[in-house]
């Protein structure tokens, strides 16, 4: 019995010990598993960077759980701590959103509570962004949420990085420069919208393709060189590229290689700026700085540079340099009568004629307006410049044909100065050539003059006279003299030509060839010309009152009056004021004045003829004679210039010309008048060849009004 009990007790003991061992092993395994789970949780918590939180809604207590390395008693050197924390201050702007999200979760509308908002954990005004995830983990007996738990992460750095990325993206999107990212093989990885605008390639078309698709043939071998340039870490330069449509553009390229942490270059950033228009504008500015936009000739700046270089070469080689200063005669009349557009066409045509006349080896420049300058280099003698000047004048012998309705006849006046004869520097050469040009105008235009020191005095006198001329009518310094005209058919004096004179108190009698060009250049000829017409008609009226009926008065009219003034209405007013019959007045115009603008001249002269006023061509044969134009003009009289009359009986050529002009005038039903008759032989030749009227010293010299009236009152005489 005892043995049996002992055996039973021993068995029970063994069973208990076995159970204890099993329990202990199970407990150890559970502890090990729990510790492993704790380690895994600690590692996951530390590695994720998340912060676990537990919030008791009833007590409004917040517990924070986080892992750190402050107590490395664990094998991994990590520990998890929990602490009670106060609710952080939420940014006022984020509170409504936070409440709305939390309320939606607590009321069961959202299974999870998520929010990203700003908090001030330390209460020092330093706001940080956190992203919170959580859910209800405990409810009360009525099913109301009692505890929330979840994680929180500081996203401040991420948000800043995201903001910078968005800003960078918007900057790239809004940039006017094309930006492209290339891989190490220089294939496109990314492009911005400006890249598509500049190159014509969309991002889909560009991505994956090589940068060499933009290569241009503008400069051979440029593509390979560009590839070498992009091989450097930093590079910039100008490169011709080809757009998708084949158009070539000039781009300014900035390249930066982007190395990785190991220093190996994996990406390239290329910035392209289309500078084609900019370069074109720069070239145009450089062109405009040196060339005249209207005629494409060098301007004053380039002329000065070339003239200076020419002087240096001539000084070194012992040669001559000539400066020709050209001005188109009465060009202002063309602008005023036909408009500036026509004037510009005349200037372009004139520039071509001058350049053709002097040759491409010499510089022709336009200084402005109707002024041109020629620089002649490599001259062996000074006389060569005069030959060139004559060629230029002869090149304008034919009219400029603008269209089927307009032909403009212009002529240049040319001044010449020489290095080293007249000056040593460009400015003085130009000044002296300009002075000589004004002397050419004073000499009658359509000619050339070589500078001399005496011209400076003449220029000063010209400037003085120009100032005095402005008050010449007001001071009553003008007067008219009259030269009788004798009819060979009627054998009597039938009229007179009014000739203008200026008597100045200081300078005395100023020759007409000095002050009339000044009056035309300044526009004063309009006022002076009206005074002449009125004075001549007043004189004619006085002669009629004295019983000299049937006399005709010839008055010279300037091209300025013809083209710029209202000549017909002025004539009508003066005739009405003086009571002179229109048929007794005749206007005399030089051939060159009429031909300066034939269309305008014909229109004005037709209006004058409609009044009954006669029209005479003075100095016929010395200008640009054209029988075709004579038919278009309403002429009544043709006057043979004294240049041909003076050599009658001595020069067979002049005799042939004069007889031909008389016959031509009669064929056109014109009265033919010969000027400058000085001898009986000249008179006889003219009478024998049927000339209608004559005037000159053989008949009578020009005289004042009273003397002329006395001459006209004498009985009719028959010159021998």
C-alpha positions in Angstrom: 0.0 0.0 0.0 2.7 2.3 1.0 4.7 1.3 -1.9 1.8 1.9 -4.2 1.1 5.4 -2.7 4.7 6.2 -3.1 4.7 5.2 -6.7 1.6 7.2 -7.3 3.2 10.2 -5.6 6.3 9.9 -7.6 4.3 9.7 -10.8 2.4 12.8 -9.8 5.6 14.6 -9.0 7.1 13.7 -12.3 3.9 14.8 -14.1 3.9 18.1 -12.2 7.5 18.6 -13.1 6.9 17.7 -16.7 4.0 20.2 -16.7 6.1 22.8 -15.1 8.9 22.2 -17.6 6.4 22.4 -20.5 4.8 25.5 -19.0 8.2 27.1 -18.5 9.3 26.3 -22.1 6.0 27.6 -23.4 6.4 30.7 -21.3 9.9 31.2 -22.5 8.8 30.7 -26.1 6.0 33.3 -25.6 8.4 35.7 -24.0 10.9 35.2 -26.8 8.2 35.8 -29.4 7.0 38.8 -27.5 10.5 40.2 -27.2 11.0 39.5 -30.9 7.8 41.3 -31.7 8.9 44.2 -29.5 12.2 44.3 -31.2 10.5 44.2 -34.6 8.2 47.0 -33.6 11.0 49.0 -32.2 13.1 48.6 -35.3 10.1 49.4 -37.5 9.2 52.4 -35.4 12.8 53.7 -35.5 13.4 52.9 -39.1 10.1 54.4 -40.4 10.7 57.7 -38.8 7.0 57.6 -37.7 5.8 58.6 -34.3 3.0 56.5 -32.7 0.4 58.2 -30.8 -2.5 57.1 -28.6 -5.3 59.6 -27.7 -7.9 59.1 -25.0 -11.0 61.1 -26.0 -12.6 61.0 -22.6 -9.6 62.1 -20.7 -8.2 64.1 -23.7 -4.7 62.6 -23.0 -2.2 62.1 -25.7 0.5 59.5 -25.4 3.4 59.5 -27.7 5.5 56.4 -28.4 8.9 56.7 -30.1 12.2 54.8 -30.5 15.6 56.2 -29.8 19.2 55.1 -29.1 19.5 56.7 -25.7 19.5 53.4 -23.7 21.3 50.7 -25.8 20.5 47.8 -23.4 18.7 46.1 -26.3 20.8 44.1 -28.6 20.2 46.6 -31.3 20.9 49.6 -29.1 17.3 50.9 -29.4 14.6 51.6 -26.8 11.0 52.5 -27.1 9.7 55.2 -24.7 6.2 56.5 -24.1 5.3 59.8 -22.6 2.2 61.9 -21.9 2.2 65.0 -24.1 0.0 68.0 -24.3 -2.1 68.6 -27.5 0.1 70.6 -29.9 -1.1 74.0 -31.1 -2.6 73.8 -34.6 -2.2 76.6 -37.1 -5.4 78.7 -37.3 -5.6 78.2 -41.0 -5.6 74.4 -40.7 -8.0 74.0 -37.7 -11.3 73.9 -39.8 -9.9 71.2 -42.1 -8.6 69.2 -39.1 -11.9 69.4 -37.3 -13.8 68.4 -40.4 -11.7 65.3 -41.1 -11.7 64.2 -37.4 -15.5 64.7 -37.2 -16.0 62.6 -40.4 -14.0 59.7 -38.9 -15.7 59.8 -35.4 -19.1 59.8 -37.0 -18.2 56.8 -39.1 -18.2 58.5 -42.5 -14.5 57.9 -43.0 -12.9 54.6 -41.9 -9.5 56.3 -41.3 -8.6 59.6 -39.9 -6.0 61.4 -42.1 -4.8 65.0 -42.0 -1.8 67.1 -43.0 -1.5 70.3 -41.1 0.8 72.7 -39.3 1.5 72.5 -35.6 3.7 74.4 -33.1 5.1 71.6 -30.9 7.2 73.8 -28.7 5.0 76.9 -28.7 7.8 79.1 -30.0 6.1 80.1 -33.3 8.1 77.6 -35.3 5.4 75.8 -37.4 6.1 72.4 -38.8 4.0 70.3 -41.1 2.9 66.8 -39.9 0.9 64.0 -41.7 -1.4 62.1 -39.3 -2.9 58.7 -39.9 -5.2 57.0 -37.3 -8.3 55.1 -36.4 -10.6 54.3 -33.5 -9.2 51.5 -31.4 -11.6 51.4 -28.5 -15.3 52.3 -28.0 -17.5 52.6 -24.9 -20.6 50.5 -24.1 -22.7 52.6 -26.4 -20.3 52.2 -29.3 -18.9 55.7 -29.1 -15.2 56.1 -29.9 -13.1 56.2 -26.7 -9.6 55.9 -28.0 -7.8 56.8 -31.2 -4.3 55.6 -32.2 -2.1 56.0 -35.2 1.1 57.5 -36.5 2.4 61.0 -37.3 5.3 62.1 -39.5 7.1 65.4 -39.9 6.6 66.4 -43.6 8.1 69.9 -43.4 11.2 69.0 -45.4 9.1 67.0 -48.0 6.7 69.9 -48.4 9.5 72.4 -48.9 11.1 70.1 -51.4 7.8 69.6 -53.2 7.3 73.4 -53.2 10.7 73.9 -54.6 10.0 71.3 -57.2 6.7 73.0 -58.2 8.4 76.3 -58.3 11.2 75.0 -60.4 8.7 73.3 -62.7 6.7 76.5 -63.1 9.9 78.5 -63.7 10.9 76.0 -66.4 7.4 76.2 -67.9 7.4 79.9 -68.0 10.9 80.4 -69.2 11.3 82.0 -72.7 14.6 80.0 -73.1 14.4 76.4 -74.2 15.6 74.0 -71.5 16.5 70.4 -72.2 17.8 67.6 -70.0 20.1 65.0 -71.7 21.4 61.7 -70.5 25.0 60.7 -70.7 24.6 59.7 -74.4 23.2 63.2 -75.1 19.7 62.0 -75.7 16.7 64.0 -74.6 15.2 63.1 -71.3 13.0 66.2 -70.6 12.2 69.5 -72.4 10.2 72.5 -71.4 7.4 74.2 -73.5 9.8 76.9 -74.7 11.9 74.2 -76.3 8.9 73.2 -78.5 8.2 76.8 -79.4 11.8 77.5 -80.4 12.7 74.2 -82.1 9.3 73.1 -83.3 9.7 69.7 -81.8 7.1 68.6 -79.2 8.3 66.8 -76.0 7.0 63.5 -77.4 9.0 64.0 -80.6 12.2 65.0 -78.8 12.3 62.5 -75.9 14.7 59.7 -76.5 16.2 61.3 -79.7 19.8 62.5 -79.8 20.7 66.2 -79.4 22.3 66.0 -82.9 18.8 66.2 -84.5 19.2 70.0 -84.1 22.5 70.0 -86.1 22.7 72.7 -88.8 24.5 72.6 -92.2 25.2 76.3 -91.8 28.7 75.5 -90.6 30.2 72.2 -91.7 31.5 70.0 -88.8 29.7 72.1 -86.2 27.8 69.1 -84.8 30.9 67.1 -83.8 32.4 70.2 -82.3 29.2 70.8 -80.3 29.4 67.3 -79.0 32.9 67.9 -77.8 31.8 71.1 -76.2 29.0 69.4 -74.4 31.6 66.9 -73.1 32.9 69.6 -70.9 31.2 70.2 -67.6 30.4 73.9 -68.3 30.3 75.5 -71.7 28.4 78.3 -73.6 28.5 79.7 -77.1 26.5 80.6 -80.2 25.5 77.7 -82.5 23.5 77.5 -85.7 20.7 74.9 -85.3 17.9 73.6 -87.5 14.2 73.8 -86.5 11.8 71.0 -87.3 10.5 72.9 -90.3 14.1 73.2 -91.7 14.6 76.9 -90.8 18.0 77.6 -89.4 18.3 79.7 -86.3 21.2 81.0 -84.3 21.1 79.9 -80.7 23.0 80.9 -77.6 23.7 77.6 -75.8 24.5 77.3 -72.1 25.5 73.8 -71.0 26.0 72.4 -67.5 26.9 68.7 -66.7 25.2 67.3 -63.6 27.5 64.8 -61.7 26.2 62.3 -59.2 27.6 61.7 -55.7 30.4 59.7 -57.2 31.4 62.5 -59.6 30.2 60.6 -62.7 28.2 62.7 -65.2 24.8 61.2 -65.9 22.8 64.2 -67.0 23.3 67.4 -69.0 21.2 70.5 -68.8 21.2 72.6 -72.0 19.6 76.1 -72.2 18.9 77.5 -75.7 18.1 81.1 -76.5 17.0 82.0 -80.1 19.2 85.1 -80.9 18.5 85.1 -84.6 16.4 88.3 -84.6 18.7 89.8 -82.0 21.8 89.2 -84.3 19.8 90.5 -87.3 18.8 93.6 -85.4 22.5 94.1 -84.4 23.6 93.7 -88.0 20.9 96.2 -89.1 22.0 98.7 -86.4 25.6 98.3 -87.6 24.4 98.8 -91.2 22.4 101.9 -90.3 25.4 103.2 -88.4 27.4 103.1 -91.6 25.0 103.2 -94.5 22.2 105.4 -95.8 18.9 103.5 -95.5 17.4 105.1 -98.6 20.2 104.7 -101.1 22.3 102.0 -99.5 25.3 104.3 -99.9 27.9 104.9 -97.1 26.7 107.7 -94.8 28.7 110.5 -93.2 30.3 108.2 -90.6 31.6 105.6 -93.0 32.6 108.4 -95.5 34.8 110.1 -92.8 36.4 106.7 -92.1 37.2 105.9 -95.7 38.4 109.4 -96.4 40.8 109.3 -93.5 42.2 106.0 -94.7 42.5 107.4 -98.3 44.5 110.4 -97.0 46.8 108.1 -95.0 47.5 106.0 -98.2 47.9 109.1 -100.4 50.4 110.6 -97.9 52.3 107.3 -97.8 52.3 106.8 -101.6 52.5 110.5 -102.6 49.2 110.5 -104.5 46.1 112.7 -104.6 42.7 112.4 -103.1 39.8 114.4 -104.4 36.5 115.1 -102.7 33.5 115.9 -104.9 30.5 117.5 -103.1 27.3 117.2 -105.1 24.0 118.9 -104.6 21.0 118.3 -106.9 19.7 121.6 -108.3 16.3 122.6 -107.2 15.5 119.3 -105.7 13.3 120.9 -103.1 10.9 121.7 -105.9 10.5 118.0 -106.7 9.7 117.2 -103.1 7.2 120.0 -102.8 5.4 119.4 -106.1 5.5 115.6 -106.4 5.8 114.5 -102.7 8.6 112.9 -100.7 7.9 109.4 -102.1 8.8 110.6 -105.6 11.7 112.6 -104.1 13.0 109.4 -102.6 12.9 107.6 -105.9 14.7 110.5 -107.5 17.4 110.3 -104.9 17.9 106.5 -105.4 18.1 107.0 -109.2 20.6 109.8 -108.7 22.7 107.7 -106.4 22.9 105.0 -109.1 23.9 107.4 -111.7 26.7 109.0 -109.7 28.0 105.6 -108.7 27.9 104.4 -112.3 29.7 107.6 -113.5 32.6 107.4 -111.0 33.0 103.6 -111.0 32.8 101.0 -108.1 36.5 101.6 -107.1 35.5 105.0 -105.6 33.3 105.8 -102.6 30.0 107.5 -103.2 28.2 108.6 -100.0 25.0 110.4 -99.2 25.3 113.0 -96.4 21.6 113.7 -96.2 18.9 115.4 -98.3 20.1 115.7 -101.8 23.8 116.0 -100.9 26.2 113.4 -102.1 30.0 113.1 -101.7 32.5 111.2 -103.8 36.0 110.2 -102.6 38.4 109.7 -105.5 41.6 107.8 -104.7 44.7 107.0 -106.6 44.7 110.1 -108.8 47.9 110.8 -110.7 46.9 114.5 -111.3 44.4 116.9 -110.0 42.8 117.3 -113.4 41.5 113.7 -113.2 39.0 114.9 -110.6 37.6 117.5 -113.0 37.2 114.8 -115.7 35.2 112.7 -113.2 33.0 115.7 -112.2 32.2 116.3 -115.9 31.3 112.6 -116.4 28.9 112.9 -113.4 27.2 116.0 -114.9 26.9 114.4 -118.3 25.3 111.3 -116.7 22.3 113.5 -115.7 21.8 114.7 -119.3 18.9 112.3 -119.8 15.7 112.6 -117.6 15.0 110.2 -114.8 12.0 108.1 -115.8 9.9 107.4 -112.7 6.9 105.9 -114.5 4.9 106.4 -117.7 3.6 109.7 -116.5 6.6 111.3 -114.8 10.1 112.1 -116.1 12.2 114.2 -113.9 15.2 116.2 -115.1 17.7 117.0 -112.4 21.2 118.3 -112.6 24.0 118.4 -110.0 26.3 121.3 -109.0 29.7 120.0 -107.9 32.4 121.3 -105.7 35.9 119.8 -105.8 38.7 119.9 -103.1 42.0 118.1 -103.3 44.5 116.5 -100.9 47.2 117.7 -100.4 46.6 120.9 -102.4 43.7 122.4 -100.4 43.6 120.6 -97.0 45.3 117.8 -95.0 42.4 116.5 -92.9 38.9 115.1 -93.9 36.8 117.8 -92.2 38.6 120.6 -94.1 38.4 118.8 -97.4 34.7 118.3 -97.0 34.2 121.9 -96.0 36.2 123.3 -99.0 34.3 121.0 -101.4 31.0 122.3 -99.9 32.2 125.9 -100.5 33.2 125.1 -104.1 29.8 123.5 -104.6 28.0 126.7 -103.7 30.2 128.6 -106.1 29.1 126.2 -108.8 25.5 127.0 -108.0 26.3 130.7 -108.1 27.9 130.2 -111.5 24.6 129.0 -113.0 24.2 125.4 -111.7 24.9 122.2 -113.6 28.6 122.8 -113.5 31.6 122.2 -111.2 34.1 124.4 -109.5 37.5 123.6 -107.9 38.0 125.2 -104.5 40.2 128.2 -104.1 41.0 130.4 -101.1 39.1 133.3 -102.6 35.9 131.3 -102.4 35.8 131.6 -98.6 35.4 135.4 -99.0 32.7 134.7 -101.6 31.0 132.3 -99.2 31.0 134.9 -96.4 29.6 137.5 -98.8 26.9 135.0 -99.9 25.9 134.4 -96.2 25.7 138.2 -95.7 23.6 138.7 -98.8 21.3 135.9 -97.8 20.6 137.7 -94.5 20.1 141.1 -96.1 17.8 139.6 -98.8 15.1 138.8 -96.3 14.2 142.5 -95.9 14.9 143.6 -99.4 11.2 144.2 -100.4 10.4 145.9 -97.1 13.4 148.4 -97.5 12.4 149.1 -101.2 15.8 148.2 -102.5 14.6 146.3 -105.6 14.0 147.9 -108.9 13.2 146.9 -112.5 14.9 147.9 -115.7 13.4 147.3 -119.1 14.9 146.2 -122.4 12.8 146.9 -125.5 11.9 144.1 -128.0 11.8 145.1 -131.7 9.5 143.4 -134.2 11.3 142.7 -137.5 7.9 142.3 -139.3 6.2 145.4 -137.9 9.5 147.3 -137.8 8.7 148.8 -134.4 9.2 148.3 -130.7 6.4 146.1 -129.5 7.3 145.6 -125.9 10.0 145.2 -123.3 11.4 142.6 -120.9 11.4 143.5 -117.2 14.8 142.7 -115.6 15.3 142.7 -111.8 18.0 144.7 -110.0 19.0 145.0 -106.4 20.6 148.2 -105.2 22.0 147.9 -101.7 23.1 151.0 -99.7 26.4 149.3 -98.7 27.2 146.8 -101.5 25.8 148.9 -104.4 24.4 147.1 -107.4 24.2 143.4 -106.6 24.3 141.2 -109.8 21.3 139.1 -110.4 23.3 135.9 -110.8 24.4 136.4 -107.1 21.1 137.2 -105.4 18.5 135.3 -107.5 20.0 131.9 -106.7 20.0 132.9 -103.0 16.4 133.9 -103.2 15.5 130.6 -104.8 17.4 128.6 -102.2 15.8 130.4 -99.3 12.3 130.5 -100.8 12.2 134.3 -100.8 11.8 134.2 -104.6 8.1 133.7 -104.1 7.7 137.1 -102.4 10.2 138.8 -104.7 8.6 137.2 -107.8 5.2 138.5 -106.8 6.6 142.0 -106.3 8.2 141.8 -109.8 4.9 140.8 -111.5 3.0 143.6 -109.8 5.6 146.2 -110.5 5.9 145.2 -114.2 2.1 145.3 -114.6 1.9 148.6 -112.8 4.6 150.0 -115.2 2.7 148.6 -118.2 -0.5 150.3 -117.0 1.3 153.6 -116.7 2.6 153.3 -120.3 -0.9 152.6 -121.5 -2.1 155.7 -119.6 0.6 157.6 -121.4 -0.8 156.5 -124.8 1.6 153.6 -125.4 -1.1 151.1 -126.4 -0.3 147.6 -127.7 2.9 147.2 -125.7 3.6 143.8 -124.2 5.6 143.1 -121.0 7.7 140.0 -120.5 8.5 139.0 -117.0 11.0 136.2 -115.9 9.5 133.6 -113.6 11.5 131.2 -111.4 11.1 127.5 -111.3 10.2 127.9 -107.6 7.3 130.1 -108.5 6.2 127.6 -111.1 6.4 124.5 -108.9 5.8 125.8 -105.3 3.6 128.9 -105.7 0.1 129.3 -106.8 1.1 131.2 -110.0 -2.2 131.2 -111.9 -4.2 132.7 -109.0 -1.4 135.2 -108.3 -1.5 136.4 -111.9 -5.3 136.7 -111.9 -5.2 138.8 -108.8 -2.4 141.1 -110.0 -4.0 141.6 -113.4 -7.3 142.5 -111.7 -5.6 145.0 -109.4 -3.6 146.7 -112.1 -6.2 146.6 -114.9 -3.7 145.2 -117.4 -5.2 142.9 -120.1 -3.9 139.4 -119.8 -2.9 139.2 -123.5 -0.3 142.0 -122.9 1.6 139.9 -120.3 4.1 137.2 -121.1 5.9 134.9 -118.7 9.5 133.9 -119.5 10.9 130.6 -118.1 14.2 128.9 -118.7 14.1 125.5 -120.4 15.7 123.9 -117.3 13.1 125.4 -115.0 10.3 123.9 -117.1 12.0 120.5 -117.6 12.6 120.1 -113.8 9.1 118.7 -113.6 7.4 118.7 -116.9 4.1 117.3 -115.6 3.7 120.0 -112.9 5.0 122.7 -115.3 2.5 121.8 -118.0 -0.4 121.9 -115.5 0.5 125.3 -114.2 1.3 126.8 -117.6 -2.0 125.6 -119.0 -3.7 127.4 -116.1 -1.8 130.6 -116.9 -2.7 130.3 -120.6 -6.3 129.9 -119.7 -6.1 133.4 -118.3 -4.7 134.6 -121.7 -1.2 135.2 -120.5 1.6 134.3 -123.0 4.4 131.8 -122.2 7.9 132.0 -123.5 10.8 129.6 -123.3 14.0 131.6 -122.5 17.5 130.5 -123.4 16.3 127.7 -125.6 19.0 125.3 -126.7 21.2 125.6 -123.6 19.2 123.2 -121.4 17.8 119.7 -122.0 16.0 120.3 -125.2 13.2 117.9 -126.1 10.8 118.5 -129.0 8.4 116.0 -127.4 8.0 118.2 -124.4 7.6 121.4 -126.5 4.4 119.8 -128.0 2.9 119.3 -124.5 3.6 122.8 -123.2 1.2 125.7 -124.0 4.0 127.9 -125.4 3.6 131.1 -127.4 7.2 132.3 -127.8 10.6 130.7 -128.3 13.6 132.8 -127.4 17.0 131.9 -128.9 19.8 132.3 -126.4 22.5 134.9 -127.1 25.1 132.2 -127.0 24.1 131.2 -130.5 23.3 134.8 -131.7 26.7 136.1 -130.7 28.6 134.1 -133.3 26.3 134.6 -136.2 28.2 135.5 -139.4 31.3 134.0 -137.8 30.4 130.4 -136.8 28.5 128.2 -139.4 27.4 125.8 -136.7 25.7 128.6 -134.7 24.1 129.9 -137.9 22.8 126.4 -138.7 21.4 126.0 -135.2 19.8 129.4 -135.2 18.1 128.9 -138.6 16.9 125.5 -137.5 15.4 126.8 -134.2 13.6 129.6 -136.2 12.1 127.1 -138.6 11.2 124.7 -135.8 9.5 127.5 -133.8 7.4 128.6 -136.8 6.4 125.0 -137.4 5.0 125.0 -133.9 3.3 128.3 -134.5 5.5 130.1 -132.0 6.9 133.6 -132.1 10.7 133.4 -132.3 12.7 136.1 -130.5 16.5 136.4 -130.7 18.4 137.8 -127.6 21.7 139.5 -127.4 21.7 141.1 -130.9 24.8 143.4 -131.0 25.6 144.0 -134.6 24.0 144.8 -137.9 25.2 141.6 -139.4 23.4 139.5 -136.7 20.3 141.5 -137.3 20.4 141.0 -141.1 20.9 137.2 -140.7 17.9 137.0 -138.3 15.8 139.1 -140.6 16.8 137.0 -143.7 15.9 133.8 -141.9 12.5 135.0 -140.7 13.1 135.7 -137.0 10.1 137.5 -135.6 11.6 139.8 -132.9 15.0 140.8 -131.5 16.3 142.4 -128.5 19.8 143.5 -127.5 22.1 146.4 -127.3 21.9 147.0 -131.0 18.2 147.9 -130.4 18.5 149.4 -126.9 20.1 148.6 -123.6 18.1 147.9 -120.5 16.9 151.2 -118.9 14.7 152.4 -116.0 11.0 152.9 -116.3 11.0 156.6 -117.3 13.9 156.3 -119.7 12.2 153.3 -121.4 8.9 155.1 -121.6 10.7 158.0 -123.3 12.4 155.5 -125.7 9.0 153.9 -126.5 7.5 157.3 -127.2 9.9 158.1 -130.0 8.7 157.6 -133.6 9.2 154.1 -135.0 12.6 153.5 -136.3 14.0 150.9 -138.7 17.4 149.5 -137.6 19.9 149.1 -140.4 
